[in-house]
Amino acid sequence: MKKISIFILSVLLMGTLVFIGCSSEDSVATNTDNSKSSQRIMGNKFDEFVEDFYDDTFKYGDSIIAYDTLTNFKVKEITVGINSVVRGYVAVDATSDEPLFFMDVNKPGKQITMVDLLTNEVDIFNDIDLHDDYLLSDEFDMIKVIDDLNNNYVTYVNIDLPKFWGPDKPKVGPKQGGGIIPGTDPPKLGCWKMVQRKVRRFFINFNQGPPFAEEVDC
C-alpha cells in the first residue's frame, strides 16, 4: 500500500487505527485511537474510497460466497489499473450487496490493510510473508482460500471456518512462577500465564498486540 490517503483519513475521521505485526509469535500492535467514526463507507462512497486508496481505476473480478455462522458474505476481487492486477477484496452482504469489510494485500510491501466499513476501524498487518499460511494461500489469494475452505481442499495452519471477522480465542501459555511477573510496576512476585490476543479477518487468524503476562494463583 503506497499510502493511507487524505480522503481515507477524512472519511474515517477519528476511526481506530491498529498496526499489527504478522509474525506468528512476535506480533506488535499500536492502537492510536480508541474512538469510532459516526460515518460509514457505503455504496458509491466505497467506490470513491477504493479509487482514492489505490490512486487508480479499478474494477471487480471474481467473487465467491463465504459462509459464516451468523451470515454469508460475497467476497469480490478488486483489480487495479490497466493491467487489472488483483490488489484487494471487499466482503459484501450476500443478500443486500452492502460493502462490509475491505482488504488490501500489498505483497511488495509485505503488508495487509483491513477496514471494517461498519465501524471504520483500520488494521494494518505487517510482515505478512512470515504468516504461517502465506505460501499455502498463494500469498493470501482470498478467492482460493475461501474456495479451499468451502471444499476442504487444504488444511491451513491459522485460517479456518467459521468465523469471518471478529475477536478470536486467545492463546494462553502454561503457568509460570517463582519470579517477578513480567510487566508489573512495581515488580511483583507471583505466578502468571502468557496471553496472546487473537483476531479473525477474512477467516485469517492474526496476533493482536504483543503477548502479556496474566497473573494467576500459584
N, C-alpha and C positions, 0 to 999 in steps of 0.2 A: 504494500500500500504506500503510495507516494506521500499521502498526507491525510489528515482529517481536516477538511477544508473549512473555510469561513462559513459556508452555507450549512454544513453539518453542525458546526458548533452553534450557529444561530437557531437551527431547528431544535437541537437537543436542549438549548438553553442551559439549565443547571442540571442536566441529566448526570447520572452516575457514570464515571469512567474508571474502569478497573484494568490494570495491567497485570498479566499473569504469565509466568514462565511455563513452558510446556514440558520441561524435563520431568520424567516420571516421579522422581523423589525430591527435586530441587526447585519446585515452583516458587515464584515470588510474586506477590500481588500488592499493589498500592491502590487503595480506594481514595480517589482525590476529592470526591464529593458525594455525600450520602443523600442529597436532596434529589427530588424527582421532578421532571418537567410535566406541565399540565397539557402540553401539546403532543399529538401523535402524528407519526408519519403515515398518512393514509392515502389510498387511491392515487390520483395524479401526483400528489406530493412525493410519493415513493419513487415514481419515475424521475422526478427532479432530483431527489436525493441520490439516486444511483448515477445519473448523468454527472452530477457535481462531484460525487465521490471519486469516480474514475476520470473525470475531466475528459470525457469522450462519449461517443454514441454507444448505445448498447441495444441488444435485443434478447429475447428469451429463447433458450434452446430446449433440450429435452426436459421432461418432467416425469415425476414418479410419485405415487401415493405412499406416505409414511404413516404407519399405524401406531398410535399411542394409546395408552389405557383410557385416557379421557376424551380424546378427539383424534380425528385424522387430519393430516396435513398433505397438501400437494407441494412438493419441492421442485422448483424450477431452476434450471441453469440460467446464469446471466453471462452472455458472451459480449465481449467488449471490442470495439474498433472494427476496422475494415476487414481484419483477418479473423474476426469472430472467435477470439481467444476466450476460453472459459475461465472466468476470474472469480465468479461468486455464485451465490444461491439465495433464493428467497423462499421461505416457507409461508404458504398462504392457507387460509381456512379452506378445506376441501369442498365445502358447500358454498360459502359466500365469495370465495376468491379474495378475501381481505388479507393484505400483507401483514404478517405477524412477526417474523424473525428474518434477519438478514445476516449473511455470512460471506466474508471476503477471504479468499485463500491466496495470499501473496507468497508464492513459492520462492522467488528470488530473495525476498526479504525475510523468509522463514517466519512468517507471521500470519496469524488469523485474526480478523476483526469480526466481532459479533455485535449485532444491535438488536435489542428487544424493542420492537416497534410499538409495543403496548405501553412500556414504561420509559423508553428512551435510554435504558441502561446500555452502556457500551463496554464490552470486554475485549481486551487485546491480549492474545496468547502468543508469546514469543518462543523461539527455538522449536518450531513445530516439527522440524526434521528429527528431533530427539524423542518425539512421542512414540510409544510402543507400536502404534498402529499406522504410522505414517507410510511406510512402504507397503504394508498389507492392503491399505486402502487406495493404492495408486496415488499417493500424495494427497489424500483427502478428496478424492473424486466422489462426491456425495450421492450422485446417481448410482454409481457402482455400489457404494456402501449400503444404501437403502435396499437396492435390489438383492444384494448378498444377504442382508438381514431378513428380508421378506421370504427368501427362498432357502435359508440355512445353508448357503454356499460356502461361507468362510466363517471360521471361529476367530473373532478378533480378541485382542487382549483387554482393551479398555473402550470398546464400542459395543453396545448391546441394546436390545429391546428391554423394556417397553418405554422407558422414559425419554422423551424427545428433548425436553428443556426443563431446567429447574435444579434445585439442590439435590445432591446425591448422598448416600450413606458415607460418613467419614471413615477414613482408615485409622484404626486405633492400634497402637503397638502394645507390646507386653508391659506389665507392671515393672517399674524400676524403683530402686530405693537405696538407702544408705548414703545419701549425699544431699547436696543442695539442689532444690528443684529448679530446673532451668528457667530463666526469665523472671525469677522472683526478686523484688526490690522493696525492702531489704532482703538479703538472702535468707532462705527458709529451708530447714532440713525437713525431709519427708519422703513420701513415695509419689510417683507420678506415672502417667502413660503419655506417650507422644501421640498427638492427634493431627491428622491431615484432613482438612476440609476438602470436599469434592463437589463439583457441579457437572451437570449434563448440558451439552449444547449440541443439537442435531445428533443426538444419541451418543456423542463422544464424551468420555469421562476425562475431565481435566482437574488438576490440583487447583485449589483456590487459596492463595496465600501460602506463607511458609508454615511448616509444622510448628505446633506449640505444645507445651507441657500442661497437662491437666492433672491437678492434684487428686490423689485417691488415698483411701485408707491403707495403712501399712499392715 
